[in-house]
Amino acid sequence: MIRTTFSELLGIDVPIVQAPIGAASTAQLVAAVSDAGGLGMLSGSWREPDELRALIADIQSRTERAFGVNLGLAWDQAERLAICLDAGVPVVSFFWGDPSTFVEEVHAAGAVVMQTIGSAEDARRQVANGVDVLVAQGWEAGGHVWGEVATMALIPAVVDAAGSVPVIAAGGIGDGRGMAAALALGAQGVWLGTRFLASIESAAHHVYKGAVIAADEAATAYTTLFDGGWAAPHRVLRNSTYRAWEAAGRPAQGRRPGEDEQLATNADGSAVRRYDDAKPVEGISGDVEALSLYAGQSAGLVHDVRPSAQIVFDLADEAERALRRALSTFGE
Ligand SMILES: Cc1cc2nc3c(=O)[nH]c(=O)nc-3n(C[C@H](O)[C@H](O)[C@H](O)COP(=O)(O)O)c2cc1C
């Protein structure tokens, strides 16, 4: 069994975190990962207050183990944070902004603060702010990408800067070999988005899951193309929308092919436009393939849709075998 300071801190069995994956992170997914001994993480950033309360209660009815809620600081999260802390959420993870005004409040509620960073300088700043765990997100990550350094170079630099604060590696990890590598680089745990997107419990649309499974490691792009709703760098599959924009000579916003065209309809009847930032989930109807299909380079390592508990067990088992194999290369 792989144990680290991070797994000890949270009382989890294995240092594996299911990354928040927008609306695809369901209560079922979060609870199944936590129940399997990892740490499930709900995306809270864009939920209405009542929906967030209900999702947290749903998770708590499914598992007694620790889980987290992720809040993006590109938006005001004071109300959502209060909802989390009132409900007794044990871990709060922040992304895309400065968490310093919230750290004391989270600690006063007895919860742990995680912060996503993208450089050693970022790491030093957040250690000084009092965060408990750093999530170092490499450039190969799926979804919105904060930094520009690849995981392999980022993790050791952040570990050196973090002192005794545990560092969790995010980006490019799709199987136990990646987890073993992250641990060898000094990380105390791993954080996977794309792998858990292709799980039974994820709400990602089946066409989206199929596209992730079909993708190889070269199938994604780091871009700002899907800017409807939130204009920030992200990594997506190079789908028909991306290819058409490339073929048109990569024109600027306002002159792109099919600008403002409605491609799909959400379950609530609202329109989804070609360059919208929404993650397609089950219930959406229309041309799902052409929407923003966030995924990391790790998609090349994801070949099937598995139960999320199985993903946790397989990762831990493969990582242990990979580490033993690496050790066996030593002579007497
Ligand atoms: C569909 C999707 C949605 C994401 N949404 C969030 C989010 O809401 N908050 C966040 O902190 N990170 C989000 N991320 C980024 C992940 O936290 C993580 O950094 C990334 O998935 C790691 O790379 P990987 O996909 O190769 O595992 C998202 C990633 C994906 C693929």
PDBQT file of the ligand as one rigid body, heavy atoms in Angstrom, charges set to zero:
ROOT
HETATM    1  C1  LIG A 401     -13.283  18.235 -18.239  1.00  0.00    +0.000 C 
HETATM    2  C2  LIG A 401     -12.348  18.867 -17.266  1.00  0.00    +0.000 A 
HETATM    3  C3  LIG A 401     -12.854  19.833 -16.388  1.00  0.00    +0.000 A 
HETATM    4  C4  LIG A 401     -12.006  20.436 -15.450  1.00  0.00    +0.000 A 
HETATM    5  N1  LIG A 401     -12.537  21.321 -14.544  1.00  0.00    +0.000 NA
HETATM    6  C5  LIG A 401     -11.754  21.785 -13.539  1.00  0.00    +0.000 A 
HETATM    7  C6  LIG A 401     -12.308  22.562 -12.482  1.00  0.00    +0.000 A 
HETATM    8  O1  LIG A 401     -13.500  22.851 -12.439  1.00  0.00    +0.000 OA
HETATM    9  N2  LIG A 401     -11.463  22.993 -11.502  1.00  0.00    +0.000 N 
HETATM   10  C7  LIG A 401     -10.128  22.670 -11.495  1.00  0.00    +0.000 A 
HETATM   11  O2  LIG A 401      -9.429  23.048 -10.555  1.00  0.00    +0.000 OA
HETATM   12  N3  LIG A 401      -9.581  21.948 -12.493  1.00  0.00    +0.000 NA
HETATM   13  C8  LIG A 401     -10.362  21.492 -13.494  1.00  0.00    +0.000 A 
HETATM   14  N4  LIG A 401      -9.797  20.715 -14.481  1.00  0.00    +0.000 N 
HETATM   15  C9  LIG A 401      -8.341  20.461 -14.477  1.00  0.00    +0.000 C 
HETATM   16  C10 LIG A 401      -8.021  19.297 -13.546  1.00  0.00    +0.000 C 
HETATM   17  O3  LIG A 401      -8.155  19.734 -12.214  1.00  0.00    +0.000 OA
HETATM   18  C11 LIG A 401      -6.594  18.752 -13.702  1.00  0.00    +0.000 C 
HETATM   19  O4  LIG A 401      -5.651  19.760 -13.498  1.00  0.00    +0.000 OA
HETATM   20  C12 LIG A 401      -6.320  18.057 -15.030  1.00  0.00    +0.000 C 
HETATM   21  O5  LIG A 401      -7.414  17.266 -15.431  1.00  0.00    +0.000 OA
HETATM   22  C13 LIG A 401      -5.078  17.182 -14.910  1.00  0.00    +0.000 C 
HETATM   23  O6  LIG A 401      -4.667  16.681 -16.144  1.00  0.00    +0.000 OA
HETATM   24  P1  LIG A 401      -5.196  15.287 -16.762  1.00  0.00    +0.000 P 
HETATM   25  O7  LIG A 401      -6.488  15.637 -17.395  1.00  0.00    +0.000 OA
HETATM   26  O8  LIG A 401      -4.144  14.890 -17.722  1.00  0.00    +0.000 OA
HETATM   27  O9  LIG A 401      -5.369  14.310 -15.641  1.00  0.00    +0.000 OA
HETATM   28  C14 LIG A 401     -10.619  20.093 -15.426  1.00  0.00    +0.000 A 
HETATM   29  C15 LIG A 401     -10.123  19.142 -16.321  1.00  0.00    +0.000 A 
HETATM   30  C16 LIG A 401     -10.972  18.515 -17.232  1.00  0.00    +0.000 A 
HETATM   31  C17 LIG A 401     -10.401  17.473 -18.161  1.00  0.00    +0.000 C 
ENDROOT
TORSDOF 0
